[in-house]
């Protein structure tokens, strides 16, 4: 049995960049994945299909809002088959392209499911039986899957995010369990497509973890688009009946404790795929949450095995996995490398988008770290008004002594793209003054970053504060 | 399970080296930080840490082996040393930026698991671009220790380089002697007058200390018979005067020195001690020490090998005048490759001039005087005009024999003017 120099397990946004980079750096790479082409959850069942559908949702919403600008459309006619086909074509095009890139790099590919058999061996279950592999080093990028809750029965009417993205139908009513980013993104899609969407969240606010002032513009808009947003509310019981799914809620303010929905989407987070990998044959021991402990080079307790992406810990974000891929490959090659990001941007692709990176105001309050905060309201942005979106906000969190930018948050259309500037500022150790002195193009929403920085320094063109 | 330990990167531009000693034996259980090899690179002897923990199963090298980065050194049976999640980073200095503390430079940084630089929650991480952090990591500098020069303490690549350099120079040096003790109170013994040093004097003091501390000096003495040369000088001085120059011994010797430097290139060089290089200069710029009211100045005559003696003489008197009247420009005092100092106008015989750093040699000229000389034929004694010459040189580059040869060549060129067209 020949020994593979590097085996990458998983073809998602952690695995495929790892395999591609390792090949580019001269390693002989073998990739194991269950899909025909690379892409992983992100491309097949996550980031990409949801963004395609959110784009359609935004279009639908804007045709309705256009009435206020003097443009009236007739009610949209949905061809769900065609919409699904278009969404799938986006996936096919991207994953097919990655398959090409893999071939061009001469990366060996084994389609199947891998299990470790010791620190230097793998058994891959393929369609044509088991295949044994020996390796010098391996990068495990097995990803994550939707978390489940006890209670709801297994039923095609109880969805997880994968089922929701399959776009089997547009239900009349949809209950989204969990007010996190997945639930809100998918809830927004179905609300725009015509479902009556209810969101239920155990905690007191949507998007736990994000600063409240960034969530407010989204909450306000969602309250108009959704049938209901139930906070501080638990799902006590889920029962399937022929007429629908009966859900009993438990909460202080709940008016109708039992409601019936056509479909229920369970979006309560994701769980790392660390089970059934044969880890017991290695020294790797997942932690209580199922994450695989790694050091700063993403090396596991087994020196020949690296772990990256969702399986290696929070935040479970594609771009974190991609960056870890670089670190793990460099470490495998013996280079001096570290995973040491100053900021991992988080983006919620709702409308408005919410994005932040670095320190949040909430964290600063929790740790007692002194910070200076400036909020620039988009009502003072020309570009925001031309989009009829004055509710947005750009927020800068800085060190009060040096003016160093410590964190940036935004809510508003395009925030997900604009947060990249903040990530660069954080990585470069920029000060608010640096941002204020950088010429931003007019008229764009990006000016809000510059103006927030000016505001932090004491005076800003489009906001007047009495001294 | 067996894990290979390969020779990690040892520092910038180090491709490998010679193994001085293997510090572990088969069967030893070693930790990650434990040094396993002593390596001699062209920069230093360094200890190489294992980077992996485990039991030594096999040693693939021995003392005396040359090893390149990446060569298999050991095979380890790695013990169960579970990789814990990123350890809590060390507490940061309270008040950044931290001054550079003298400490040994980490020539061989730990190869694999470098110390964390990830920021802990609740404190501000150092401000440095990702590329700068990477650069510091690669040359083995802890970025948290580097004082930043930018806004908000931002660390630039230059800051990292400067910090690394300071670490290097703050290593104990053999050459530096004890610091000068404080002066006694001289007024206890009588009246004193305190005069501030002027700029030229301060610069001279600094420069002489530098030259004296850096250069191991040797001075070679010789005598040149200039009886014939003096005769010719007098004979030709009218012609020179018509051409606008005063024909001097110094000017004539500068021309001879130029030819000597071409014949002995090592005397027209500088030493780059840090880089282990000798820089041979392909241009011949001779500085001439001039005594001025402000102090010692050394104007430089450029490209002496391309100039005739009259041109040299004219330029010398022009530069000397400018130096004495304080009109000399800084650029006219720079770029010398060799220095001549003539004290003959005042008197004295031999002396020991100090090499004008970073040059490597200096020629001192004394006062010529008539001496009885024995001619080889009949043993009869004749009066000859003898010129004392003193050549100081940097013994790091120039051996005693080289020094004697160089000075002899000059003496012979003085005594036999045909030598320059013949050999020079």
Interface residues (C-beta under 8 A of the other chain):
Chain A: X118 X119 X120 X283 X285 X287 X293 X294 X295 X296 X297 X299 X300 X301 X302 X303 X304 X313 X331 X334 X335 X336 X337 X338 X339 X340 X342 X363 X367 X368 X369 X399 X402 X403 X404 X406 X427 X428 X429 X430 X431 X433 X434
Chain B: X1 X3 X6 X8 X9 X52 X70 X78 X80 X81 X82 X83 X84 X85 X86 X109 X111 X112 X113 X114 X116 X117 X118 X119 X121 X122 X123 X124 X125 X126 X127 X128 X129 X130 X133 X134 X137 X138 X150 X151 X152 X153 X154 X155
